[in-house]
Amino acid sequence: MKALLFTLEYPPHYGGVANYYGNLVKHWPKPLEIFVLDNKDKGLINNQLLVLKWLPSLLKLWKIIKQEKINYVLVGQILPLGTVAYFISKIIKIKYAVFFHGMDFTFAIQHPIKSWLTRKILKNSDKIICCNSYVAGLVQKFYPEIKNKINIVNPGVSELKSVSQESAGELKEKYNLAYKTVLLSIGRLVKRKGFLDVIKSLPEVLKKIPNLIYVIVGSGIEINNLRAKISELKLADKVIIIINADDQERNAWLNLCDIFIMPAKNIDNDFEGFGIVYLEANIAGKPVIACQSGGVSDAVVDGVNGLLVDSENLNQISEAIIKLSENFFLRQKLCEQGCQRALKNFNWQKQISQIYKLIYLYDKHYYSCL
């Protein structure tokens, strides 16, 4: 039996969704039975068409299903690709599953026509695979009748590539971080990541932890606001922003830091889908500070691998930073528990095996061979 991943986002496209689908194919239990139809040649969507911009996708999906004898389609984006899978399934006997990561669902139901189409696609689907429990709850609330189709499969996390002690040492020397407590954030510089709130919390933190340095690794549209707040609060010697860091430097910062923080929040239906970086920090042996935004509560469990705070409460953010900075034994406990949890519960092979079993449940012969 052959499956096809049908997606607009796939490596080398960058981002959490592309990473999820890249690992889905990489760790598929039967590698010769998984195919990919993606948008690498920008051939799935024709933006020059006034209507039915997804028409090229329909023709390409039809062709590959016939050519490779595909039995099952994994739909990466409900709109517009779910529309294509829906129409194809009405013509030929083929099953499909729809994936949801977060904003893809909330955006799909904002417009009445899109909302109606989303219901059609979901009703006709075989499975609905949500990458976090938060979005699973949103889908069930939107369409209670299909709750038995909903399944949760979180993203996995890979062990970090080893970073030489020299790399971390060079960063420590370059930025004068000897004997400093390093608080780290990694991510796109957008408002919902909460980095501005961390900066706002620093004056209170520095009263008790004067040797703390806050490092932000990332780039994005919020950078000028961050720099303005740093200047306003006179924190130029306490906050470092690193842009255009490669994976080697990014991993070096994870190994160098003492605490990782990303107090993400929900803003206008824009929320954190999961937060792989929390688990990467755990694997690097660091405790994390996060907020219950979107799917974050799947990645971070309060008191197990980090601390959860209220994203709207700067005092809680300050207190969590101070608490972890002052309490070495708590940091060590969260580090050990977090690393064990990440490696045991969120390895990619285990996560993709769940998806594989889900879609082949209806085929007793294949399921008996798992």
N, C-alpha and C positions, 0 to 999 in steps of 0.2 A: 504494500500500500504506500502511495506517495503523497507527500504533503508539499504545499507551496506557501512560502511566506510572501505576501503581497503588501509592499510597504513603500512609502515615500521617503522614509528615513532609514538609512543603512550605511555602515562604514564604507568609505571614509568620511561620510557625513558625521559631524561631531555633535555630541549631546547624549543625554541619558537614554532617550528613546532608541537612537541608533545603536548605542552600546548594548541595550537590552536585546535587540534583534540580532546584532552581530554574535552575541553569546548564545542566543537561541540556536542559531545554525551551527556554531562551533561545537556546542555540547549536545546536539541532537543524537539520541542513542543509535539511530541507524543513518549515518551520514550520507549514504548513497540514496536515501529516500526522502531527502529534503531539498527543495529547489527554491530559488529566490527570484522574484520579479520586483525590481526596485526602480528608483527614478534616477539612477546614476547618469543616464544619457539625456535626462529631462524629457523623456519620451512618453511619460504616463499622463501628463497634463498639458493641454494646449491652451495657453492663456490668450491666444489670438482669437479663439472662438468666443462669440458673444454668449452662447449658451452651451450646455453639455461639454464643458471644458475637459471632462474626464473621458470623453469618447475614445481617445487613443488607448486608454487603459482597458476599456471593454474589448477592443480588438486584440490587444496583446495578451490579456488574460485568457480569452477564448483560444487563442493560438497555442499558448503554452500548455493549457489543460489538455488539449487534443494531442499535442506533440509528445508530451511526457506522460500522458495517461494519469493525470493528477486526480486523486480521490478526495482531497481535503485542502481547503484554503484557509490560511491564517491571515486575517485582515488586520493590517497594522494601524490603519486610520479609518474610523467609521465613515467620515466624510472627507473626501468623496469616494474612497475606495470601497467602503461598505455598500454604497449604492451599486457599484459595478458588480460586486459579488452577489448581491441580492438579485439583480437582473439575470445574471448567468445561471444562478441556482433555479430560476424559474423556467429556464430553457432546457438545461441538462441536469441530471441527478447528481448533485455534488453538495457536500456539506461545508459549512464555513464557521469559523469562530472569530469573534471580534475582540480586539484588545482595547483596554482603556488605561491611560496613565494618569489623567487628571484633567488638565485644561481642555484636552480633546473632547471630553464628555461635556463639560460645562458650556463650551462654545457651541457644541452641536445642538444644544437644546434652547439656546437663547432666542432663536428666530422661529416663529410658528411653523413655517413650512419645513425647516430643517428638523424641528422637533418631531413633526409628523413623520418625516422620512426616517428619522432615527428609530422611532417605534416600529416601523415596518421592518427595518433591517434587523433589529433585535428580536422581534417576534419570529422571524424566519431563520434566525441563526441556530446553530447546534449548541454552541457554548459561548459564554461571555467571560473573558479572562481579565480581571482587574488587578493592577499591579500594587494596589494597597487597599486596606480595609475601608478607608475613608471614601474613596471613589466607588467602592462596591456598595456602600450605604447610599450614596447619591443615586446610583443606578437603580437600586431596589426601590427607593422612594419614588423615583420618576416613573417606574413601570413595575409595580408589585407582582404582576402576573408572571413575570419571567424570573422570579427570584431563584427557582431551582436550577436555572442555567448559569447563575453567577458563581464564579470561582475566584479565589484570591491566590495569586502567585507573585510574591515579591521579587524584585530584582535580586541578583546574586552579587557577590563581591569577590574580586580576585585578590590574591596575596600581592602586596606591593613588591615591585621589582626592587632588589637590594640596592641600597644607596651607600656608597663608601663613606667611612667616617671622615675622610678628607673633605667630601662635599659639604657635609653638615658643619664641619670645622671651619671651612672657608666662609660660609654664611655667617657663622657666629663671629668670626674675626672681622669680616667686612662691615657688619652692622653693629659691632661693639656690644655683643649680647652675653658676654661672660658674666656669670653671677646674676643674670636677669631671669625673671619669670616671663616666659613667652606665651602669649595668648594668640591663637591663630584662627583666621577665617579663610576659607577657600571657596570661590564661587563667582558667578556673574555679578557684576555690580549693578544690581537692580533693587528697587525699594523693598520688595517682599523678602529679601534675604535677611533683612534686619541689621545690617552692618552699621547703619547710621545710629541705631539704638545702642549698639555696643559702645560707639564713640561717645554718645551722650552719657552713658553710665560711668565712663572712666574717671571723671573728677572724684566721685565718691570712692571708687575702687583704689585710686592712687593715694588716698588719705591713709589707707591701711597697708597697701602693697605698693610702696613708692618705686620699687625696682621693676615694675611690670612694663612690658613693651607689647603693644598690640600690632600684629602683622596681618595685613589683608593681601591675599594673592588672588588677582582676578582683574577683569576689565569690563567696562560697560557704561551705560548711559548715566549712572548715578555718581560717577567719579568726581565731577565738579561739586556736587552737593556734599560729598564726603570731605573733600579738601576744604570746602568753605567752613564746615563745622569744626574740623581740626584747627583751622586758623582762629575761628571765633573762640574756641575753648582753650587756645594756646597750648595745643598738644603736639606741636610739630616734632618735638623730641621724644614723643611717646607712641606715635603711630607711624608705621611704615606701610606704604602701598606698593606692591610689586605687580607690575603689569607685564604681560607677554612671557610669563614663566613657562618653560617647557616641562615635560613630565618629570624629568630628572630633578629639576629644582623644586617642583611642587612636592615630590616625595621627600626631598631633603628637608623641606620645611615641616612636613608631617612628623618626620623623625626627630627634628630639633625641638619642636614646641613642647610645652608642658600641658596645655589645655587647648582643646578645639572648641570653637563656638560658632553657631549659626542659628540665631533666634528668628527663624523664618516665620512669616505671618501670612494670613489670607487677605488679599487686597483685590476687590472687584472680580471675584471668581478666579483669581490667579493665586495658586498655592503650590507648595512643595509636594511633588508627586510621591517622593519617598525620601531621598537624601542618601545616596550611596556614600557620599563623602564622610558621613558620620561613622559608617562601618569601616571605611578605609582608615579613619583616625583610630578606631578601636584596634584594628589589626596592627597599626603602628605603635600600639601600646599607650594610647592617650584617652583620657576621659573626655566626654563631650557635654556641651550645654546646648539645649535645643528648646523649641516650643512646640505645642501640640497643634501644628498647622498641617492641614491635608494629611498626607500619608506618613508624616514624621513619626507618629506614635508607633508605627510598625517597626521603624528602624531604631528608635531610642526608647528604652524602658527606664522610667525614673528609678534611680537607686540600683540599677543593674549594670548599665553601661554608660550612664551619664545622669545629668540632672535636667528635669523639665521645668521650665518657668513660663510665666505669663508674658506673651510678647508685648503686651501693652503696659507692663509694669517695670519701669526702669530699676526700681528698688530691688525687685527679684533678680533681675539680670546682674546687678552689682553684687548682691549677696551671694549669688551662685559662684561668681568669679572669685570673690574673696574666700568663700568656703573652700573651694578646691585649691586655691593658692596656698592657704594656710594649713590645710590638712593633708599631709603627705600620705598617710595611711588610707584615707578615703580615695585619693587619686589612685593609689596602687590597687586597691580593691576593685574599683570600677574598670581599671585598665585590664586586669586579669580576667574579670567576668566578661568584659566586652569583647576581648580578643577570642575567648573560647566560644562565646555565643555567635560571633560573626563567622568563624570558621566552621562551626558545626551546623548552624541553621541557615546560612545564606551562601553556601557554595553554589556556583553556577550549575554544576552537574546535577545536584539535587533539585534545584529549582526547575531546570528544563525537563528533567525526568517527570516532574509533576504535570507539566503541560502535555508531554508525550502520552502519559497514561490517560489524561483527561480526554484527549481527542480520539483515542483508540478504545475507549470503554465500550463503544457500541459494537466493536468488532471482537467477538470472543476469541477467535483464533489468534489475533495479534496480541490481545491482552494476556492470553495464557502463556505467551512466549516472553513476557517482560521479566 
